[in-house]
Amino acid sequence: MIASTPNESPRATWPPFAGPLARIPRNRQEVVEVFGDPRLKDRRGKPTPQPDPAWVERNIVEIHGAKMFPGVPPKWFFQCHRLAEPYLREAFRRAQIACPEYQIERAGGFVFRHIRHDPKRALSMHAYGIAVDVDPARNQAVEFPAGKGPAAWSETWRGIWPKGLPPAFVDAFLSVGFTWGGDWNGDGRSEDHRFIDPQHWELTNPLLPVVG
């Protein structure tokens, strides 16, 4: 049974989604193999801190107006990787079915930047066009001391994010293959993470088995 209220368990069962990818990437190496490298290369082939305009033109699509994802206000525009678009569309569709009472205010995708805007870190999955932030103002990232993260939707969690994403919304996105910033390793526990970012989703799946 699909959870239909914000307080229900996120353990609903959704059917598999057959998107255009043969396999959702597990890690950063596979992300580059599947979606390409968005960095502009210099004459020697070395990556630069700038986005590659040719890669952007080939891969990034813009969605707005009547074509906007289900539940996302049509007044905004949304950019993402063309191969991620079907997964995002299905995830938003399922989220709307599961919890129509949750009204999305804002959602954004492709931005060429590094993780946490720190140039010393790796590129964010937003730079590949395969990540989305949903309602950052209501689901902002918080860093906790080691072992002090709250359990998802516990009293402490709801005190920090009182208007945050409900369990059914999260379950809908997980069912399509996204990794959630509230549970980065997908083990069903948020308590073991220091950096919890409930707004964030990315089209990676760390739980996929290693083949070969």
C-alpha positions as CSV (number, residue, x, y, z in Angstrom):
1,M,0.0,0.0,0.0
2,I,1.3,3.4,-0.9
3,A,1.7,5.8,2.0
4,S,-0.7,8.7,1.5
5,T,-0.1,11.0,4.4
6,P,3.0,12.7,5.7
7,N,3.1,10.5,8.9
8,E,2.9,7.1,7.2
9,S,5.8,4.7,6.9
10,P,8.1,5.2,3.8
11,R,8.1,1.5,3.2
12,A,5.6,1.4,0.4
13,T,6.1,-0.9,-2.6
14,W,6.4,0.6,-6.0
15,P,6.8,-1.3,-9.3
16,P,10.2,-1.1,-11.0
17,F,10.8,1.8,-13.4
18,A,12.3,0.9,-16.8
19,G,14.2,4.1,-17.8
20,P,16.7,4.6,-20.7
21,L,19.7,3.5,-18.6
22,A,20.9,-0.1,-18.6
23,R,22.1,0.5,-15.1
24,I,22.0,3.4,-12.7
25,P,25.7,4.3,-11.8
26,R,26.9,3.3,-8.3
27,N,29.8,5.7,-8.0
28,R,31.5,8.8,-9.5
29,Q,33.5,6.8,-12.0
30,E,30.4,5.2,-13.4
31,V,28.6,8.6,-13.4
32,V,31.3,9.9,-15.8
33,E,31.1,6.8,-17.9
34,V,27.3,7.1,-18.2
35,F,26.7,10.9,-18.3
36,G,30.0,12.2,-19.6
37,D,32.5,14.7,-18.1
38,P,31.0,18.2,-18.0
39,R,34.4,19.9,-17.5
40,L,36.0,21.9,-20.2
41,K,39.4,20.5,-21.2
42,D,42.4,22.6,-22.1
43,R,44.7,22.1,-25.1
44,R,46.5,19.3,-23.3
45,G,43.2,17.5,-22.4
46,K,43.4,18.5,-18.7
47,P,40.1,19.4,-17.1
48,T,39.5,23.0,-16.2
49,P,37.2,24.6,-13.5
50,Q,34.8,25.7,-16.3
51,P,31.9,23.8,-17.8
52,D,32.2,22.5,-21.4
53,P,29.6,24.4,-23.5
54,A,29.6,21.5,-26.0
55,W,28.8,19.0,-23.3
56,V,26.0,21.3,-21.9
57,E,24.5,21.7,-25.4
58,R,24.5,17.9,-26.0
59,N,23.2,16.8,-22.7
60,I,21.3,19.4,-20.7
61,V,17.6,19.9,-21.4
62,E,15.4,22.7,-20.1
63,I,11.9,21.9,-18.8
64,H,9.4,24.6,-18.1
65,G,5.7,25.6,-18.4
66,A,3.4,22.8,-19.4
67,K,6.3,20.4,-19.6
68,M,7.4,20.9,-16.0
69,F,7.7,17.9,-13.8
70,P,4.5,16.9,-11.9
71,G,3.9,19.0,-8.8
72,V,6.6,21.5,-9.6
73,P,5.2,25.0,-10.2
74,P,5.2,25.7,-14.0
75,K,6.5,29.3,-13.4
76,W,10.0,27.9,-12.9
77,F,12.4,26.3,-15.4
78,F,14.3,23.2,-14.6
79,Q,17.6,21.9,-16.3
80,C,18.8,18.4,-16.1
81,H,20.7,15.7,-18.1
82,R,18.6,14.3,-20.9
83,L,19.1,10.8,-19.6
84,A,18.0,11.7,-16.1
85,E,14.8,13.5,-17.2
86,P,12.6,10.4,-17.5
87,Y,13.7,9.3,-14.0
88,L,13.0,12.7,-12.5
89,R,9.6,12.9,-14.2
90,E,8.6,9.5,-12.9
91,A,9.9,10.3,-9.4
92,F,7.9,13.5,-9.2
93,R,4.8,11.7,-10.6
94,R,5.0,9.0,-8.0
95,A,5.5,11.6,-5.2
96,Q,2.4,13.4,-6.3
97,I,0.4,10.1,-6.2
98,A,1.8,9.2,-2.8
99,C,1.4,12.5,-1.0
100,P,-0.6,15.0,-3.0
101,E,-0.9,17.2,0.1
102,Y,2.7,18.1,-0.1
103,Q,2.9,21.2,-2.2
104,I,6.3,21.8,-3.8
105,E,7.4,25.4,-3.8
106,R,10.7,25.1,-5.7
107,A,12.9,22.5,-7.3
108,G,16.2,22.9,-9.2
109,G,18.7,20.7,-11.0
110,F,21.7,21.4,-13.2
111,V,24.2,23.8,-11.7
112,F,27.9,23.5,-12.6
113,R,29.6,23.7,-9.2
114,H,31.6,21.7,-6.7
115,I,30.2,19.9,-3.6
116,R,29.2,22.5,-1.0
117,H,30.5,25.1,-3.4
118,D,34.1,24.2,-2.3
119,P,36.5,24.1,-5.3
120,K,38.7,21.7,-3.3
121,R,36.0,19.1,-3.4
122,A,34.8,17.0,-6.3
123,L,32.1,18.2,-8.7
124,S,28.6,18.1,-7.3
125,M,26.2,15.7,-9.0
126,H,24.3,18.9,-9.9
127,A,27.2,19.6,-12.3
128,Y,26.3,16.4,-14.2
129,G,22.6,17.4,-14.3
130,I,21.6,14.3,-12.4
131,A,20.8,15.8,-9.0
132,V,17.8,17.8,-7.8
133,D,17.1,19.9,-4.7
134,V,13.4,20.0,-3.6
135,D,12.3,23.0,-1.4
136,P,15.7,24.0,0.0
137,A,14.1,26.4,2.4
138,R,12.2,23.7,4.1
139,N,14.7,20.9,3.7
140,Q,18.0,22.6,4.3
141,A,21.3,20.7,5.0
142,V,22.5,20.4,8.6
143,E,25.8,19.0,9.8
144,F,25.8,17.1,13.1
145,P,28.6,15.7,15.4
146,A,29.5,12.1,14.6
147,G,26.8,9.7,15.8
148,K,24.4,12.6,16.7
149,G,22.2,12.7,13.6
150,P,18.5,12.3,14.2
151,A,16.5,9.3,13.0
152,A,14.4,10.2,10.0
153,W,11.0,11.7,11.0
154,S,11.7,11.3,14.7
155,E,10.6,14.1,17.1
156,T,14.1,15.6,16.7
157,W,14.0,15.4,13.0
158,R,10.6,17.0,12.8
159,G,11.7,19.8,15.1
160,I,14.5,20.6,12.6
161,W,12.5,20.2,9.5
162,P,8.9,20.7,10.5
163,K,7.7,21.3,6.9
164,G,10.1,18.9,5.3
165,L,9.6,16.1,2.8
166,P,7.2,13.4,4.1
167,P,8.1,9.7,4.1
168,A,5.9,8.9,1.1
169,F,7.6,11.5,-1.0
170,V,11.0,10.1,-0.1
171,D,9.9,6.5,-0.8
172,A,8.6,7.6,-4.3
173,F,12.0,9.0,-5.3
174,L,13.9,6.0,-3.8
175,S,11.7,3.6,-5.8
176,V,12.9,5.1,-9.1
177,G,16.6,4.7,-8.1
178,F,17.6,8.0,-6.5
179,T,20.0,8.4,-3.6
180,W,18.6,10.7,-0.9
181,G,20.7,13.2,1.0
182,G,18.9,12.1,4.2
183,D,20.4,8.6,3.9
184,W,23.5,8.7,1.7
185,N,24.4,5.0,1.8
186,G,20.8,3.7,1.6
187,D,21.0,1.6,4.7
188,G,17.6,3.0,6.0
189,R,19.3,5.0,8.8
190,S,20.0,8.7,8.9
191,E,21.7,8.5,12.4
192,D,25.0,7.4,10.9
193,H,25.5,10.5,8.8
194,R,27.1,13.7,9.9
195,F,25.9,15.7,6.9
196,I,22.2,15.4,6.3
197,D,20.7,17.1,3.3
198,P,17.0,16.2,3.0
199,Q,16.5,18.5,0.0
200,H,19.0,16.6,-2.2
201,W,18.5,13.7,-4.6
202,E,20.9,12.2,-7.1
203,L,20.6,9.5,-9.8
204,T,23.1,7.1,-8.2
205,N,22.6,3.9,-6.4
206,P,25.3,2.8,-4.0
207,L,23.4,-0.4,-3.2
208,L,23.9,-1.9,-6.6
209,P,26.1,-5.1,-6.5
210,V,29.5,-5.0,-8.2
211,V,29.5,-7.1,-11.4
212,G,32.5,-8.9,-12.6
